[in-house]
Amino acid sequence: MIAANQIGEHPPTYRSGGRSMIVDPWGVVLGTVPDHEGHVIADLDLAAQGRVREKLPALANRRPATYRWDDTAEVMR
C-alpha cells in the first residue's frame, strides 16, 4: 500500500501530519518520509507479493456488483 499525506499548516487552522509511507501486505513499513516534504522509494518483491496473494486471497472476495456504476442513475449537474 502506498499512503501519501500532506504536511504542514493550511489556512485557516488546519495541519497535516505527513508521514507518507509504503507498507507491505503484512503491515511492514518498507519506507517512510520523516516530518518534512520529500519522497519515499521502496523495492517491491513481486514474488513475495504473489505468495501473499496465495495465502491471503482478498481479491477472491470482491463483489463487483456492489461498486458498479448504476447506468440508470441520474447524474446531478
N, CA, C, O and CB atoms as a CASP TS submission, in Angstrom:
PFRMAT TS
TARGET T0000
AUTHOR 0000-0000-0000
METHOD Language model
MODEL 1
PARENT N/A
ATOM      1  N   MET     1       0.847  -1.149   0.000  1.00  0.00           N
ATOM      2  CA  MET     1       0.000   0.000   0.000  1.00  0.00           C
ATOM      3  C   MET     1       0.904   1.227   0.000  1.00  0.00           C
ATOM      4  O   MET     1       1.930   1.259   0.679  1.00  0.00           O
ATOM      5  CB  MET     1      -0.970  -0.010   1.210  1.00  0.00           C
ATOM      6  N   ILE     2       0.515   2.211  -0.755  1.00  0.00           N
ATOM      7  CA  ILE     2       1.216   3.484  -0.751  1.00  0.00           C
ATOM      8  C   ILE     2       0.269   4.514  -0.144  1.00  0.00           C
ATOM      9  O   ILE     2      -0.833   4.731  -0.648  1.00  0.00           O
ATOM     10  CB  ILE     2       1.679   3.900  -2.200  1.00  0.00           C
ATOM     11  N   ALA     3       0.707   5.140   0.935  1.00  0.00           N
ATOM     12  CA  ALA     3      -0.119   6.119   1.631  1.00  0.00           C
ATOM     13  C   ALA     3       0.573   7.477   1.566  1.00  0.00           C
ATOM     14  O   ALA     3       1.595   7.691   2.217  1.00  0.00           O
ATOM     15  CB  ALA     3      -0.376   5.692   3.109  1.00  0.00           C
ATOM     16  N   ALA     4       0.018   8.380   0.788  1.00  0.00           N
ATOM     17  CA  ALA     4       0.580   9.725   0.653  1.00  0.00           C
ATOM     18  C   ALA     4      -0.197  10.686   1.544  1.00  0.00           C
ATOM     19  O   ALA     4      -1.419  10.586   1.661  1.00  0.00           O
ATOM     20  CB  ALA     4       0.545  10.200  -0.830  1.00  0.00           C
ATOM     21  N   ASN     5       0.512  11.609   2.167  1.00  0.00           N
ATOM     22  CA  ASN     5      -0.133  12.583   3.029  1.00  0.00           C
ATOM     23  C   ASN     5       0.570  13.931   2.894  1.00  0.00           C
ATOM     24  O   ASN     5       1.785  13.994   2.705  1.00  0.00           O
ATOM     25  CB  ASN     5      -0.126  12.104   4.496  1.00  0.00           C
ATOM     26  N   GLN     6      -0.196  14.987   2.993  1.00  0.00           N
ATOM     27  CA  GLN     6       0.370  16.333   3.012  1.00  0.00           C
ATOM     28  C   GLN     6       1.044  16.574   4.359  1.00  0.00           C
ATOM     29  O   GLN     6       0.809  15.851   5.326  1.00  0.00           O
ATOM     30  CB  GLN     6      -0.727  17.403   2.743  1.00  0.00           C
ATOM     31  N   ILE     7       1.883  17.601   4.402  1.00  0.00           N
ATOM     32  CA  ILE     7       2.481  18.013   5.666  1.00  0.00           C
ATOM     33  C   ILE     7       2.482  19.533   5.735  1.00  0.00           C
ATOM     34  O   ILE     7       2.661  20.213   4.724  1.00  0.00           O
ATOM     35  CB  ILE     7       3.922  17.448   5.818  1.00  0.00           C
ATOM     36  N   GLY     8       2.283  20.051   6.925  1.00  0.00           N
ATOM     37  CA  GLY     8       2.367  21.491   7.122  1.00  0.00           C
ATOM     38  C   GLY     8       1.072  22.128   7.559  1.00  0.00           C
ATOM     39  O   GLY     8       0.070  21.454   7.800  1.00  0.00           O
ATOM     40  N   GLU     9       1.115  23.447   7.656  1.00  0.00           N
ATOM     41  CA  GLU     9      -0.033  24.249   8.076  1.00  0.00           C
ATOM     42  C   GLU     9      -0.832  24.673   6.853  1.00  0.00           C
ATOM     43  O   GLU     9      -0.268  24.973   5.801  1.00  0.00           O
ATOM     44  CB  GLU     9       0.423  25.490   8.886  1.00  0.00           C
ATOM     45  N   HIS    10      -2.164  24.694   7.003  1.00  0.00           N
ATOM     46  CA  HIS    10      -3.056  25.079   5.912  1.00  0.00           C
ATOM     47  C   HIS    10      -4.123  26.014   6.478  1.00  0.00           C
ATOM     48  O   HIS    10      -4.653  25.759   7.559  1.00  0.00           O
ATOM     49  CB  HIS    10      -3.708  23.819   5.234  1.00  0.00           C
ATOM     50  N   PRO    11      -4.444  27.085   5.769  1.00  0.00           N
ATOM     51  CA  PRO    11      -5.461  28.024   6.251  1.00  0.00           C
ATOM     52  C   PRO    11      -6.810  27.329   6.404  1.00  0.00           C
ATOM     53  O   PRO    11      -7.066  26.393   5.647  1.00  0.00           O
ATOM     54  CB  PRO    11      -5.588  29.222   5.291  1.00  0.00           C
ATOM     55  N   PRO    12      -7.681  27.712   7.316  1.00  0.00           N
ATOM     56  CA  PRO    12      -7.402  28.740   8.304  1.00  0.00           C
ATOM     57  C   PRO    12      -6.632  28.184   9.513  1.00  0.00           C
ATOM     58  O   PRO    12      -5.745  28.860  10.033  1.00  0.00           O
ATOM     59  CB  PRO    12      -8.705  29.378   8.764  1.00  0.00           C
ATOM     60  N   THR    13      -6.958  26.964   9.966  1.00  0.00           N
ATOM     61  CA  THR    13      -6.277  26.439  11.162  1.00  0.00           C
ATOM     62  C   THR    13      -5.997  24.944  11.042  1.00  0.00           C
ATOM     63  O   THR    13      -6.010  24.236  12.049  1.00  0.00           O
ATOM     64  CB  THR    13      -7.120  26.707  12.414  1.00  0.00           C
ATOM     65  N   TYR    14      -5.749  24.461   9.855  1.00  0.00           N
ATOM     66  CA  TYR    14      -5.545  23.024   9.647  1.00  0.00           C
ATOM     67  C   TYR    14      -4.062  22.682   9.622  1.00  0.00           C
ATOM     68  O   TYR    14      -3.227  23.501   9.238  1.00  0.00           O
ATOM     69  CB  TYR    14      -6.211  22.569   8.342  1.00  0.00           C
ATOM     70  N   ARG    15      -3.752  21.468  10.034  1.00  0.00           N
ATOM     71  CA  ARG    15      -2.391  20.978   9.974  1.00  0.00           C
ATOM     72  C   ARG    15      -2.414  19.529   9.493  1.00  0.00           C
ATOM     73  O   ARG    15      -3.214  18.725   9.971  1.00  0.00           O
ATOM     74  CB  ARG    15      -1.693  21.101  11.355  1.00  0.00           C
ATOM     75  N   SER    16      -1.538  19.200   8.552  1.00  0.00           N
ATOM     76  CA  SER    16      -1.405  17.828   8.061  1.00  0.00           C
ATOM     77  C   SER    16      -0.121  17.240   8.643  1.00  0.00           C
ATOM     78  O   SER    16       0.899  17.922   8.742  1.00  0.00           O
ATOM     79  CB  SER    16      -1.392  17.778   6.486  1.00  0.00           C
ATOM     80  N   GLY    17      -0.186  15.992   9.017  1.00  0.00           N
ATOM     81  CA  GLY    17       0.903  15.381   9.755  1.00  0.00           C
ATOM     82  C   GLY    17       2.013  14.740   8.955  1.00  0.00           C
ATOM     83  O   GLY    17       3.051  14.395   9.520  1.00  0.00           O
ATOM     84  N   GLY    18       1.828  14.567   7.645  1.00  0.00           N
ATOM     85  CA  GLY    18       2.888  13.943   6.860  1.00  0.00           C
ATOM     86  C   GLY    18       2.973  12.447   7.100  1.00  0.00           C
ATOM     87  O   GLY    18       1.953  11.778   7.261  1.00  0.00           O
ATOM     88  N   ARG    19       4.184  11.928   7.125  1.00  0.00           N
ATOM     89  CA  ARG    19       4.456  10.503   7.322  1.00  0.00           C
ATOM     90  C   ARG    19       3.966   9.644   6.160  1.00  0.00           C
ATOM     91  O   ARG    19       3.416   8.566   6.386  1.00  0.00           O
ATOM     92  CB  ARG    19       3.813  10.031   8.606  1.00  0.00           C
ATOM     93  N   SER    20       4.154  10.098   4.930  1.00  0.00           N
ATOM     94  CA  SER    20       3.835   9.260   3.777  1.00  0.00           C
ATOM     95  C   SER    20       4.662   7.993   3.872  1.00  0.00           C
ATOM     96  O   SER    20       5.796   8.026   4.348  1.00  0.00           O
ATOM     97  CB  SER    20       4.106  10.008   2.432  1.00  0.00           C
ATOM     98  N   MET    21       4.101   6.864   3.419  1.00  0.00           N
ATOM     99  CA  MET    21       4.830   5.611   3.560  1.00  0.00           C
ATOM    100  C   MET    21       4.401   4.557   2.552  1.00  0.00           C
ATOM    101  O   MET    21       3.361   4.670   1.903  1.00  0.00           O
ATOM    102  CB  MET    21       4.652   5.076   4.946  1.00  0.00           C
ATOM    103  N   ILE    22       5.222   3.543   2.443  1.00  0.00           N
ATOM    104  CA  ILE    22       4.927   2.353   1.650  1.00  0.00           C
ATOM    105  C   ILE    22       4.955   1.178   2.626  1.00  0.00           C
ATOM    106  O   ILE    22       5.918   0.999   3.371  1.00  0.00           O
ATOM    107  CB  ILE    22       5.965   2.157   0.452  1.00  0.00           C
ATOM    108  N   VAL    23       3.881   0.376   2.613  1.00  0.00           N
ATOM    109  CA  VAL    23       3.716  -0.708   3.571  1.00  0.00           C
ATOM    110  C   VAL    23       3.432  -2.003   2.813  1.00  0.00           C
ATOM    111  O   VAL    23       2.659  -2.008   1.855  1.00  0.00           O
ATOM    112  CB  VAL    23       2.574  -0.392   4.581  1.00  0.00           C
ATOM    113  N   ASP    24       4.058  -3.103   3.241  1.00  0.00           N
ATOM    114  CA  ASP    24       3.822  -4.379   2.565  1.00  0.00           C
ATOM    115  C   ASP    24       2.504  -4.987   3.044  1.00  0.00           C
ATOM    116  O   ASP    24       1.901  -4.464   3.981  1.00  0.00           O
ATOM    117  CB  ASP    24       4.996  -5.360   2.819  1.00  0.00           C
ATOM    118  N   PRO    25       2.036  -6.085   2.423  1.00  0.00           N
ATOM    119  CA  PRO    25       0.728  -6.660   2.781  1.00  0.00           C
ATOM    120  C   PRO    25       0.610  -7.122   4.231  1.00  0.00           C
ATOM    121  O   PRO    25      -0.502  -7.251   4.744  1.00  0.00           O
ATOM    122  CB  PRO    25       0.440  -7.818   1.887  1.00  0.00           C
ATOM    123  N   TRP    26       1.732  -7.373   4.900  1.00  0.00           N
ATOM    124  CA  TRP    26       1.675  -7.827   6.292  1.00  0.00           C
ATOM    125  C   TRP    26       1.825  -6.674   7.273  1.00  0.00           C
ATOM    126  O   TRP    26       1.882  -6.896   8.482  1.00  0.00           O
ATOM    127  CB  TRP    26       2.755  -8.862   6.551  1.00  0.00           C
ATOM    128  N   GLY    27       1.891  -5.432   6.761  1.00  0.00           N
ATOM    129  CA  GLY    27       1.977  -4.273   7.631  1.00  0.00           C
ATOM    130  C   GLY    27       3.387  -3.803   7.931  1.00  0.00           C
ATOM    131  O   GLY    27       3.582  -2.894   8.739  1.00  0.00           O
ATOM    132  N   VAL    28       4.375  -4.416   7.286  1.00  0.00           N
ATOM    133  CA  VAL    28       5.760  -3.999   7.496  1.00  0.00           C
ATOM    134  C   VAL    28       6.012  -2.728   6.683  1.00  0.00           C
ATOM    135  O   VAL    28       5.780  -2.705   5.475  1.00  0.00           O
ATOM    136  CB  VAL    28       6.764  -5.136   7.091  1.00  0.00           C
ATOM    137  N   VAL    29       6.487  -1.675   7.347  1.00  0.00           N
ATOM    138  CA  VAL    29       6.762  -0.412   6.666  1.00  0.00           C
ATOM    139  C   VAL    29       8.060  -0.558   5.882  1.00  0.00           C
ATOM    140  O   VAL    29       9.119  -0.809   6.456  1.00  0.00           O
ATOM    141  CB  VAL    29       6.850   0.773   7.680  1.00  0.00           C
ATOM    142  N   LEU    30       7.965  -0.396   4.560  1.00  0.00           N
ATOM    143  CA  LEU    30       9.128  -0.526   3.686  1.00  0.00           C
ATOM    144  C   LEU    30       9.867   0.790   3.517  1.00  0.00           C
ATOM    145  O   LEU    30      11.056   0.800   3.198  1.00  0.00           O
ATOM    146  CB  LEU    30       8.707  -1.050   2.333  1.00  0.00           C
ATOM    147  N   GLY    31       9.177   1.889   3.725  1.00  0.00           N
ATOM    148  CA  GLY    31       9.801   3.201   3.600  1.00  0.00           C
ATOM    149  C   GLY    31       8.842   4.263   4.085  1.00  0.00           C
ATOM    150  O   GLY    31       7.626   4.121   3.955  1.00  0.00           O
ATOM    151  N   THR    32       9.393   5.336   4.648  1.00  0.00           N
ATOM    152  CA  THR    32       8.569   6.434   5.135  1.00  0.00           C
ATOM    153  C   THR    32       9.317   7.755   4.961  1.00  0.00           C
ATOM    154  O   THR    32      10.547   7.789   4.931  1.00  0.00           O
ATOM    155  CB  THR    32       8.183   6.215   6.617  1.00  0.00           C
ATOM    156  N   VAL    33       8.563   8.823   4.849  1.00  0.00           N
ATOM    157  CA  VAL    33       9.142  10.159   4.761  1.00  0.00           C
ATOM    158  C   VAL    33       9.043  10.782   6.151  1.00  0.00           C
ATOM    159  O   VAL    33       7.954  10.824   6.723  1.00  0.00           O
ATOM    160  CB  VAL    33       8.409  11.045   3.673  1.00  0.00           C
ATOM    161  N   PRO    34      10.155  11.267   6.707  1.00  0.00           N
ATOM    162  CA  PRO    34      10.089  11.941   8.009  1.00  0.00           C
ATOM    163  C   PRO    34       9.209  13.203   7.926  1.00  0.00           C
ATOM    164  O   PRO    34       8.560  13.445   6.909  1.00  0.00           O
ATOM    165  CB  PRO    34      11.516  12.312   8.495  1.00  0.00           C
ATOM    166  N   ASP    35       9.195  13.971   8.964  1.00  0.00           N
ATOM    167  CA  ASP    35       8.303  15.132   9.055  1.00  0.00           C
ATOM    168  C   ASP    35       8.800  16.325   8.250  1.00  0.00           C
ATOM    169  O   ASP    35       9.104  17.379   8.809  1.00  0.00           O
ATOM    170  CB  ASP    35       8.135  15.537  10.497  1.00  0.00           C
ATOM    171  N   HIS    36       8.880  16.152   6.936  1.00  0.00           N
ATOM    172  CA  HIS    36       9.196  17.244   6.026  1.00  0.00           C
ATOM    173  C   HIS    36       8.780  16.826   4.620  1.00  0.00           C
ATOM    174  O   HIS    36       8.459  15.660   4.389  1.00  0.00           O
ATOM    175  CB  HIS    36      10.716  17.611   6.081  1.00  0.00           C
ATOM    176  N   GLU    37       8.784  17.757   3.694  1.00  0.00           N
ATOM    177  CA  GLU    37       8.449  17.421   2.315  1.00  0.00           C
ATOM    178  C   GLU    37       9.506  16.493   1.760  1.00  0.00           C
ATOM    179  O   GLU    37      10.692  16.658   2.046  1.00  0.00           O
ATOM    180  CB  GLU    37       8.323  18.690   1.445  1.00  0.00           C
ATOM    181  N   GLY    38       9.093  15.527   0.975  1.00  0.00           N
ATOM    182  CA  GLY    38      10.050  14.591   0.403  1.00  0.00           C
ATOM    183  C   GLY    38       9.353  13.499  -0.373  1.00  0.00           C
ATOM    184  O   GLY    38       8.186  13.623  -0.744  1.00  0.00           O
ATOM    185  N   HIS    39      10.079  12.437  -0.611  1.00  0.00           N
ATOM    186  CA  HIS    39       9.521  11.297  -1.322  1.00  0.00           C
ATOM    187  C   HIS    39      10.088  10.028  -0.707  1.00  0.00           C
ATOM    188  O   HIS    39      11.070  10.061   0.034  1.00  0.00           O
ATOM    189  CB  HIS    39       9.832  11.371  -2.847  1.00  0.00           C
ATOM    190  N   VAL    40       9.455   8.917  -1.027  1.00  0.00           N
ATOM    191  CA  VAL    40       9.892   7.630  -0.494  1.00  0.00           C
ATOM    192  C   VAL    40       9.953   6.626  -1.639  1.00  0.00           C
ATOM    193  O   VAL    40       9.099   6.624  -2.526  1.00  0.00           O
ATOM    194  CB  VAL    40       8.937   7.131   0.639  1.00  0.00           C
ATOM    195  N   ILE    41      10.963   5.782  -1.608  1.00  0.00           N
ATOM    196  CA  ILE    41      11.152   4.753  -2.618  1.00  0.00           C
ATOM    197  C   ILE    41      11.356   3.428  -1.895  1.00  0.00           C
ATOM    198  O   ILE    41      12.041   3.380  -0.873  1.00  0.00           O
ATOM    199  CB  ILE    41      12.361   5.083  -3.559  1.00  0.00           C
ATOM    200  N   ALA    42      10.765   2.347  -2.417  1.00  0.00           N
ATOM    201  CA  ALA    42      10.961   1.025  -1.823  1.00  0.00           C
ATOM    202  C   ALA    42      11.060  -0.005  -2.942  1.00  0.00           C
ATOM    203  O   ALA    42      10.418   0.125  -3.984  1.00  0.00           O
ATOM    204  CB  ALA    42       9.800   0.669  -0.840  1.00  0.00           C
ATOM    205  N   ASP    43      11.868  -1.019  -2.709  1.00  0.00           N
ATOM    206  CA  ASP    43      11.938  -2.152  -3.638  1.00  0.00           C
ATOM    207  C   ASP    43      10.768  -3.067  -3.331  1.00  0.00           C
ATOM    208  O   ASP    43      10.517  -3.394  -2.171  1.00  0.00           O
ATOM    209  CB  ASP    43      13.306  -2.922  -3.522  1.00  0.00           C
ATOM    210  N   LEU    44      10.052  -3.480  -4.367  1.00  0.00           N
ATOM    211  CA  LEU    44       8.916  -4.375  -4.195  1.00  0.00           C
ATOM    212  C   LEU    44       9.311  -5.768  -4.664  1.00  0.00           C
ATOM    213  O   LEU    44       9.799  -5.937  -5.782  1.00  0.00           O
ATOM    214  CB  LEU    44       7.672  -3.860  -4.972  1.00  0.00           C
ATOM    215  N   ASP    45       9.102  -6.749  -3.822  1.00  0.00           N
ATOM    216  CA  ASP    45       9.399  -8.145  -4.143  1.00  0.00           C
ATOM    217  C   ASP    45       8.131  -8.759  -4.734  1.00  0.00           C
ATOM    218  O   ASP    45       7.244  -9.192  -3.998  1.00  0.00           O
ATOM    219  CB  ASP    45       9.887  -8.945  -2.868  1.00  0.00           C
ATOM    220  N   LEU    46       8.050  -8.795  -6.052  1.00  0.00           N
ATOM    221  CA  LEU    46       6.830  -9.270  -6.707  1.00  0.00           C
ATOM    222  C   LEU    46       6.582 -10.755  -6.461  1.00  0.00           C
ATOM    223  O   LEU    46       5.430 -11.186  -6.419  1.00  0.00           O
ATOM    224  CB  LEU    46       6.905  -9.006  -8.199  1.00  0.00           C
ATOM    225  N   ALA    47       7.643 -11.541  -6.298  1.00  0.00           N
ATOM    226  CA  ALA    47       7.458 -12.962  -5.985  1.00  0.00           C
ATOM    227  C   ALA    47       6.830 -13.119  -4.604  1.00  0.00           C
ATOM    228  O   ALA    47       5.942 -13.949  -4.408  1.00  0.00           O
ATOM    229  CB  ALA    47       8.808 -13.719  -6.051  1.00  0.00           C
ATOM    230  N   ALA    48       7.297 -12.317  -3.648  1.00  0.00           N
ATOM    231  CA  ALA    48       6.713 -12.361  -2.302  1.00  0.00           C
ATOM    232  C   ALA    48       5.265 -11.898  -2.341  1.00  0.00           C
ATOM    233  O   ALA    48       4.419 -12.442  -1.632  1.00  0.00           O
ATOM    234  CB  ALA    48       7.525 -11.488  -1.321  1.00  0.00           C
ATOM    235  N   GLN    49       4.980 -10.909  -3.157  1.00  0.00           N
ATOM    236  CA  GLN    49       3.599 -10.438  -3.289  1.00  0.00           C
ATOM    237  C   GLN    49       2.712 -11.560  -3.822  1.00  0.00           C
ATOM    238  O   GLN    49       1.580 -11.721  -3.366  1.00  0.00           O
ATOM    239  CB  GLN    49       3.527  -9.202  -4.221  1.00  0.00           C
ATOM    240  N   GLY    50       3.207 -12.328  -4.773  1.00  0.00           N
ATOM    241  CA  GLY    50       2.445 -13.461  -5.303  1.00  0.00           C
ATOM    242  C   GLY    50       2.166 -14.500  -4.232  1.00  0.00           C
ATOM    243  O   GLY    50       1.071 -15.060  -4.180  1.00  0.00           O
ATOM    244  N   ARG    51       3.157 -14.766  -3.369  1.00  0.00           N
ATOM    245  CA  ARG    51       2.959 -15.729  -2.283  1.00  0.00           C
ATOM    246  C   ARG    51       1.923 -15.223  -1.280  1.00  0.00           C
ATOM    247  O   ARG    51       1.112 -16.000  -0.773  1.00  0.00           O
ATOM    248  CB  ARG    51       4.291 -16.009  -1.568  1.00  0.00           C
ATOM    249  N   VAL    52       1.951 -13.921  -0.996  1.00  0.00           N
ATOM    250  CA  VAL    52       0.954 -13.342  -0.088  1.00  0.00           C
ATOM    251  C   VAL    52      -0.439 -13.489  -0.679  1.00  0.00           C
ATOM    252  O   VAL    52      -1.384 -13.833   0.031  1.00  0.00           O
ATOM    253  CB  VAL    52       1.263 -11.853   0.193  1.00  0.00           C
ATOM    254  N   ARG    53      -0.570 -13.230  -1.970  1.00  0.00           N
ATOM    255  CA  ARG    53      -1.884 -13.342  -2.605  1.00  0.00           C
ATOM    256  C   ARG    53      -2.410 -14.771  -2.571  1.00  0.00           C
ATOM    257  O   ARG    53      -3.622 -14.979  -2.523  1.00  0.00           O
ATOM    258  CB  ARG    53      -1.816 -12.853  -4.044  1.00  0.00           C
ATOM    259  N   GLU    54      -1.508 -15.768  -2.594  1.00  0.00           N
ATOM    260  CA  GLU    54      -1.945 -17.161  -2.471  1.00  0.00           C
ATOM    261  C   GLU    54      -2.449 -17.452  -1.056  1.00  0.00           C
ATOM    262  O   GLU    54      -3.453 -18.143  -0.882  1.00  0.00           O
ATOM    263  CB  GLU    54      -0.794 -18.118  -2.831  1.00  0.00           C
ATOM    264  N   LYS    55      -1.753 -16.925  -0.050  1.00  0.00           N
ATOM    265  CA  LYS    55      -2.119 -17.171   1.348  1.00  0.00           C
ATOM    266  C   LYS    55      -3.282 -16.304   1.813  1.00  0.00           C
ATOM    267  O   LYS    55      -4.033 -16.694   2.708  1.00  0.00           O
ATOM    268  CB  LYS    55      -0.925 -16.930   2.243  1.00  0.00           C
ATOM    269  N   LEU    56      -3.430 -15.141   1.213  1.00  0.00           N
ATOM    270  CA  LEU    56      -4.447 -14.176   1.623  1.00  0.00           C
ATOM    271  C   LEU    56      -5.198 -13.703   0.382  1.00  0.00           C
ATOM    272  O   LEU    56      -4.977 -12.589  -0.093  1.00  0.00           O
ATOM    273  CB  LEU    56      -3.808 -12.969   2.384  1.00  0.00           C
ATOM    274  N   PRO    57      -6.082 -14.543  -0.140  1.00  0.00           N
ATOM    275  CA  PRO    57      -6.754 -14.231  -1.412  1.00  0.00           C
ATOM    276  C   PRO    57      -7.887 -13.216  -1.265  1.00  0.00           C
ATOM    277  O   PRO    57      -9.042 -13.522  -1.562  1.00  0.00           O
ATOM    278  CB  PRO    57      -7.301 -15.501  -2.024  1.00  0.00           C
ATOM    279  N   ALA    58      -7.561 -12.028  -0.814  1.00  0.00           N
ATOM    280  CA  ALA    58      -8.572 -11.000  -0.561  1.00  0.00           C
ATOM    281  C   ALA    58      -9.366 -10.653  -1.820  1.00  0.00           C
ATOM    282  O   ALA    58     -10.565 -10.386  -1.737  1.00  0.00           O
ATOM    283  CB  ALA    58      -7.911  -9.744  -0.007  1.00  0.00           C
ATOM    284  N   LEU    59      -8.719 -10.654  -2.975  1.00  0.00           N
ATOM    285  CA  LEU    59      -9.429 -10.288  -4.200  1.00  0.00           C
ATOM    286  C   LEU    59     -10.481 -11.325  -4.584  1.00  0.00           C
ATOM    287  O   LEU    59     -11.387 -11.018  -5.358  1.00  0.00           O
ATOM    288  CB  LEU    59      -8.441 -10.112  -5.341  1.00  0.00           C
ATOM    289  N   ALA    60     -10.379 -12.536  -4.062  1.00  0.00           N
ATOM    290  CA  ALA    60     -11.381 -13.567  -4.349  1.00  0.00           C
ATOM    291  C   ALA    60     -12.732 -13.207  -3.738  1.00  0.00           C
ATOM    292  O   ALA    60     -13.759 -13.738  -4.160  1.00  0.00           O
ATOM    293  CB  ALA    60     -10.912 -14.931  -3.820  1.00  0.00           C
ATOM    294  N   ASN    61     -12.746 -12.320  -2.757  1.00  0.00           N
ATOM    295  CA  ASN    61     -13.983 -11.922  -2.080  1.00  0.00           C
ATOM    296  C   ASN    61     -14.607 -10.655  -2.654  1.00  0.00           C
ATOM    297  O   ASN    61     -15.560 -10.115  -2.093  1.00  0.00           O
ATOM    298  CB  ASN    61     -13.715 -11.720  -0.617  1.00  0.00           C
ATOM    299  N   ARG    62     -14.067 -10.186  -3.774  1.00  0.00           N
ATOM    300  CA  ARG    62     -14.627  -8.967  -4.375  1.00  0.00           C
ATOM    301  C   ARG    62     -16.075  -9.189  -4.782  1.00  0.00           C
ATOM    302  O   ARG    62     -16.484 -10.304  -5.109  1.00  0.00           O
ATOM    303  CB  ARG    62     -13.795  -8.528  -5.597  1.00  0.00           C
ATOM    304  N   ARG    63     -16.838  -8.109  -4.755  1.00  0.00           N
ATOM    305  CA  ARG    63     -18.228  -8.142  -5.198  1.00  0.00           C
ATOM    306  C   ARG    63     -18.419  -6.966  -6.150  1.00  0.00           C
ATOM    307  O   ARG    63     -18.959  -5.933  -5.755  1.00  0.00           O
ATOM    308  CB  ARG    63     -19.235  -8.074  -3.979  1.00  0.00           C
ATOM    309  N   PRO    64     -17.977  -7.115  -7.410  1.00  0.00           N
ATOM    310  CA  PRO    64     -18.022  -6.003  -8.361  1.00  0.00           C
ATOM    311  C   PRO    64     -19.393  -5.354  -8.506  1.00  0.00           C
ATOM    312  O   PRO    64     -19.481  -4.154  -8.765  1.00  0.00           O
ATOM    313  CB  PRO    64     -17.573  -6.479  -9.695  1.00  0.00           C
ATOM    314  N   ALA    65     -20.452  -6.121  -8.343  1.00  0.00           N
ATOM    315  CA  ALA    65     -21.792  -5.542  -8.477  1.00  0.00           C
ATOM    316  C   ALA    65     -22.042  -4.493  -7.387  1.00  0.00           C
ATOM    317  O   ALA    65     -22.870  -3.600  -7.563  1.00  0.00           O
ATOM    318  CB  ALA    65     -22.868  -6.651  -8.409  1.00  0.00           C
ATOM    319  N   THR    66     -21.338  -4.600  -6.278  1.00  0.00           N
ATOM    320  CA  THR    66     -21.518  -3.664  -5.177  1.00  0.00           C
ATOM    321  C   THR    66     -21.033  -2.272  -5.536  1.00  0.00           C
ATOM    322  O   THR    66     -21.628  -1.280  -5.116  1.00  0.00           O
ATOM    323  CB  THR    66     -20.794  -4.158  -3.946  1.00  0.00           C
ATOM    324  N   TYR    67     -19.964  -2.188  -6.305  1.00  0.00           N
ATOM    325  CA  TYR    67     -19.410  -0.880  -6.633  1.00  0.00           C
ATOM    326  C   TYR    67     -19.502  -0.544  -8.115  1.00  0.00           C
ATOM    327  O   TYR    67     -18.815   0.357  -8.598  1.00  0.00           O
ATOM    328  CB  TYR    67     -17.980  -0.815  -6.196  1.00  0.00           C
ATOM    329  N   ARG    68     -20.355  -1.272  -8.838  1.00  0.00           N
ATOM    330  CA  ARG    68     -20.584  -0.987 -10.252  1.00  0.00           C
ATOM    331  C   ARG    68     -21.440   0.263 -10.371  1.00  0.00           C
ATOM    332  O   ARG    68     -22.372   0.462  -9.591  1.00  0.00           O
ATOM    333  CB  ARG    68     -21.261  -2.190 -10.967  1.00  0.00           C
ATOM    334  N   TRP    69     -21.121   1.103 -11.350  1.00  0.00           N
ATOM    335  CA  TRP    69     -21.894   2.313 -11.590  1.00  0.00           C
ATOM    336  C   TRP    69     -23.266   1.927 -12.119  1.00  0.00           C
ATOM    337  O   TRP    69     -23.374   1.116 -13.039  1.00  0.00           O
ATOM    338  CB  TRP    69     -21.164   3.254 -12.582  1.00  0.00           C
ATOM    339  N   ASP    70     -24.293   2.493 -11.552  1.00  0.00           N
ATOM    340  CA  ASP    70     -25.666   2.244 -11.983  1.00  0.00           C
ATOM    341  C   ASP    70     -25.948   3.100 -13.206  1.00  0.00           C
ATOM    342  O   ASP    70     -26.053   4.322 -13.100  1.00  0.00           O
ATOM    343  CB  ASP    70     -26.686   2.546 -10.840  1.00  0.00           C
ATOM    344  N   ASP    71     -26.073   2.467 -14.365  1.00  0.00           N
ATOM    345  CA  ASP    71     -26.292   3.198 -15.609  1.00  0.00           C
ATOM    346  C   ASP    71     -27.639   3.921 -15.649  1.00  0.00           C
ATOM    347  O   ASP    71     -27.844   4.811 -16.474  1.00  0.00           O
ATOM    348  CB  ASP    71     -26.196   2.252 -16.776  1.00  0.00           C
ATOM    349  N   THR    72     -28.538   3.546 -14.774  1.00  0.00           N
ATOM    350  CA  THR    72     -29.860   4.189 -14.788  1.00  0.00           C
ATOM    351  C   THR    72     -29.902   5.411 -13.864  1.00  0.00           C
ATOM    352  O   THR    72     -30.880   6.158 -13.878  1.00  0.00           O
ATOM    353  CB  THR    72     -30.945   3.180 -14.370  1.00  0.00           C
ATOM    354  N   ALA    73     -28.865   5.622 -13.071  1.00  0.00           N
ATOM    355  CA  ALA    73     -28.864   6.748 -12.132  1.00  0.00           C
ATOM    356  C   ALA    73     -28.728   8.064 -12.877  1.00  0.00           C
ATOM    357  O   ALA    73     -28.015   8.158 -13.876  1.00  0.00           O
ATOM    358  CB  ALA    73     -27.730   6.601 -11.108  1.00  0.00           C
ATOM    359  N   GLU    74     -29.417   9.073 -12.378  1.00  0.00           N
ATOM    360  CA  GLU    74     -29.314  10.396 -12.965  1.00  0.00           C
ATOM    361  C   GLU    74     -28.086  11.108 -12.400  1.00  0.00           C
ATOM    362  O   GLU    74     -27.836  11.070 -11.195  1.00  0.00           O
ATOM    363  CB  GLU    74     -30.598  11.216 -12.700  1.00  0.00           C
ATOM    364  N   VAL    75     -27.349  11.737 -13.251  1.00  0.00           N
ATOM    365  CA  VAL    75     -26.165  12.479 -12.823  1.00  0.00           C
ATOM    366  C   VAL    75     -26.572  13.914 -12.531  1.00  0.00           C
ATOM    367  O   VAL    75     -27.179  14.577 -13.372  1.00  0.00           O
ATOM    368  CB  VAL    75     -25.040  12.428 -13.904  1.00  0.00           C
ATOM    369  N   MET    76     -26.236  14.394 -11.331  1.00  0.00           N
ATOM    370  CA  MET    76     -26.567  15.779 -10.962  1.00  0.00           C
ATOM    371  C   MET    76     -25.526  16.700 -11.571  1.00  0.00           C
ATOM    372  O   MET    76     -24.327  16.449 -11.445  1.00  0.00           O
ATOM    373  CB  MET    76     -26.629  15.960  -9.405  1.00  0.00           C
ATOM    374  N   ARG    77     -25.957  17.739 -12.214  1.00  0.00           N
ATOM    375  CA  ARG    77     -25.033  18.699 -12.824  1.00  0.00           C
ATOM    376  C   ARG    77     -25.265  20.060 -12.245  1.00  0.00           C
ATOM    377  O   ARG    77     -24.588  21.016 -12.625  1.00  0.00           O
ATOM    378  CB  ARG    77     -25.190  18.737 -14.346  1.00  0.00           C
TER
END
